[in-house]
Amino acid sequence: MASLVGKVAMITGGGQGLGQACANLLARDGAKVVIADINPATGEAAAELIRASGGEASFVQGDIAREAEVAAMVAHAVETFGGLDCAINSAVLPLGQRVPLDQIETADWERGMAVNFTGVFLCMKYQIRAMQARGGGSIVNIGSGNEHTGEKGLSWYLAAKQGIYGMTKCAALDYGAEGIRVNAVAPGPMWTPLLRENAALNPGHLDKHVARVPLHRICEPEEVAEAAVWLCSPAASYVTGVTLSADGGYVLGSG
Ligand SMILES: NC(=O)c1ccc[n+]([C@@H]2O[C@H](COP(=O)([O-])OP(=O)(O)OC[C@H]3O[C@@H](n4cnc5c(N)ncnc54)[C@H](O)[C@@H]3O)[C@@H](O)[C@H]2O)c1
């Protein structure tokens, strides 16, 4: 399949985990890929892997919580490959320990929201402007769980993720007439560095996840990336404003 030939795609958090899987599949489908990540070591290595297998990829370093850096990352895509057609916003601040709401340090809350919520807003703001110049495009924001999920100790994380779903729907309304589609993907548990670190900090966490997922396993990030890349592609040309669960049935609420 080569449905994205000639298209330019930007992936935040593309240096590892789900973002890297998305970058690899976008390149497989013919897109020129910009990997945007705060970590230059993993980001450059991910871009090099794509180039080594014959794809086109460029790495740009930046923090999605900083507006000037976001603007520069989008400008890098436009300058390097001539425009922007697709974006997958996957970057996330690692979870760390689960903490009940009243125990959350305000500074930790603010940093979590700055990256996981405002960061997505800033990325969309500049990605949309670049797509307007192109006459259309597709954005996929990565959430977590469905719009109504709760989980103990995760208010700072799920507040941001569920806010993303609302922001996605509003942006789909704002830009539909300009040919810009905006969707979200709600992943289930995936074998990524984030999940492995989180499992080490929270014993029993993986078993609970597996028990709740009807398909009864943790997935590979490529299984979720396929859904995100499909939403980017012309095959999803009439799909906008949705939150697509790719979660082994986790959304159903019990395993
Ligand atoms: N792993 C899971 O089980 C799981 C489940 C549900 C949802 N998700 C979501 O999937 C997405 C990807 O998660 P993952 O598991 O691949 O995470 P990960 O921690 O493995 O990778 C996240 C990437 O984001 C980058 N990043 C972090 N802060 C950044 C910043 N300020 N600016 C730019 N880049 C930054 C990191 O360097 C890293 O490359 C996230 O949005 C996460 O919330 C993951």
Ligand as a Chemical Component Dictionary entry (heavy atoms), coordinates in Angstrom:
data_LIG
# 
_chem_comp.id                   LIG 
_chem_comp.type                 NON-POLYMER 
_chem_comp.pdbx_formal_charge   0 
_chem_comp.three_letter_code    LIG 
# 
loop_
_chem_comp_atom.comp_id 
_chem_comp_atom.atom_id 
_chem_comp_atom.alt_atom_id 
_chem_comp_atom.type_symbol 
_chem_comp_atom.charge 
_chem_comp_atom.model_Cartn_x 
_chem_comp_atom.model_Cartn_y 
_chem_comp_atom.model_Cartn_z 
_chem_comp_atom.pdbx_ordinal 
LIG N1  N1  N 0  1.766  3.040  26.026 1  
LIG C1  C1  C 0  0.492  2.873  26.330 2  
LIG O1  O1  O 0  0.100  1.819  26.829 3  
LIG C2  C2  C 0  -0.508 3.974  26.048 4  
LIG C3  C3  C 0  -1.862 3.731  26.340 5  
LIG C4  C4  C 0  -2.801 4.715  26.035 6  
LIG C5  C5  C 0  -2.398 5.902  25.455 7  
LIG N2  N2  N 1  -1.068 6.102  25.178 8  
LIG C6  C6  C 0  -0.710 7.358  24.515 9  
LIG O2  O2  O 0  0.048  7.060  23.342 10 
LIG C7  C7  C 0  0.945  8.138  23.065 11 
LIG C8  C8  C 0  2.349  7.622  22.896 12 
LIG O3  O3  O 0  2.754  7.007  24.117 13 
LIG P1  P1  P 0  4.032  6.077  24.196 14 
LIG O4  O4  O 0  3.643  4.949  25.049 15 
LIG O5  O5  O -1 4.589  5.844  22.850 16 
LIG O6  O6  O 0  5.001  7.064  25.048 17 
LIG P2  P2  P 0  6.602  7.079  25.159 18 
LIG O7  O7  O 0  6.896  7.732  26.476 19 
LIG O8  O8  O 0  7.175  5.760  24.902 20 
LIG O9  O9  O 0  7.032  8.097  23.994 21 
LIG C9  C9  C 0  6.698  9.450  24.112 22 
LIG C10 C10 C 0  7.602  10.281 23.228 23 
LIG O10 O10 O 0  7.248  11.664 23.435 24 
LIG C11 C11 C 0  8.444  12.432 23.540 25 
LIG N3  N3  N 0  8.183  13.642 24.343 26 
LIG C12 C12 C 0  7.937  13.712 25.668 27 
LIG N4  N4  N 0  7.751  14.974 26.045 28 
LIG C13 C13 C 0  7.882  15.738 24.924 29 
LIG C14 C14 C 0  7.792  17.137 24.680 30 
LIG N5  N5  N 0  7.550  18.009 25.676 31 
LIG N6  N6  N 0  7.972  17.586 23.411 32 
LIG C15 C15 C 0  8.235  16.709 22.388 33 
LIG N7  N7  N 0  8.337  15.383 22.584 34 
LIG C16 C16 C 0  8.154  14.893 23.835 35 
LIG C17 C17 C 0  9.428  11.494 24.225 36 
LIG O11 O11 O 0  10.777 11.901 24.047 37 
LIG C18 C18 C 0  9.091  10.159 23.550 38 
LIG O12 O12 O 0  9.832  10.000 22.363 39 
LIG C19 C19 C 0  0.797  9.114  24.241 40 
LIG O13 O13 O 0  -0.029 10.193 23.853 41 
LIG C20 C20 C 0  0.164  8.273  25.332 42 
LIG O14 O14 O 0  -0.590 9.056  26.244 43 
LIG C21 C21 C 0  -0.125 5.175  25.470 44 
# 
loop_
_chem_comp_bond.comp_id 
_chem_comp_bond.atom_id_1 
_chem_comp_bond.atom_id_2 
_chem_comp_bond.value_order 
_chem_comp_bond.pdbx_ordinal 
LIG N1  C1  SING 1  
LIG C1  O1  DOUB 2  
LIG C1  C2  SING 3  
LIG C2  C3  SING 4  
LIG C2  C21 DOUB 5  
LIG C3  C4  DOUB 6  
LIG C4  C5  SING 7  
LIG C5  N2  DOUB 8  
LIG N2  C6  SING 9  
LIG N2  C21 SING 10 
LIG C6  O2  SING 11 
LIG C6  C20 SING 12 
LIG O2  C7  SING 13 
LIG C7  C8  SING 14 
LIG C7  C19 SING 15 
LIG C8  O3  SING 16 
LIG O3  P1  SING 17 
LIG P1  O4  DOUB 18 
LIG P1  O5  SING 19 
LIG P1  O6  SING 20 
LIG O6  P2  SING 21 
LIG P2  O7  DOUB 22 
LIG P2  O8  SING 23 
LIG P2  O9  SING 24 
LIG O9  C9  SING 25 
LIG C9  C10 SING 26 
LIG C10 O10 SING 27 
LIG C10 C18 SING 28 
LIG O10 C11 SING 29 
LIG C11 N3  SING 30 
LIG C11 C17 SING 31 
LIG N3  C12 SING 32 
LIG N3  C16 SING 33 
LIG C12 N4  DOUB 34 
LIG N4  C13 SING 35 
LIG C13 C14 SING 36 
LIG C13 C16 DOUB 37 
LIG C14 N5  SING 38 
LIG C14 N6  DOUB 39 
LIG N6  C15 SING 40 
LIG C15 N7  DOUB 41 
LIG N7  C16 SING 42 
LIG C17 O11 SING 43 
LIG C17 C18 SING 44 
LIG C18 O12 SING 45 
LIG C19 O13 SING 46 
LIG C19 C20 SING 47 
LIG C20 O14 SING 48 
# 
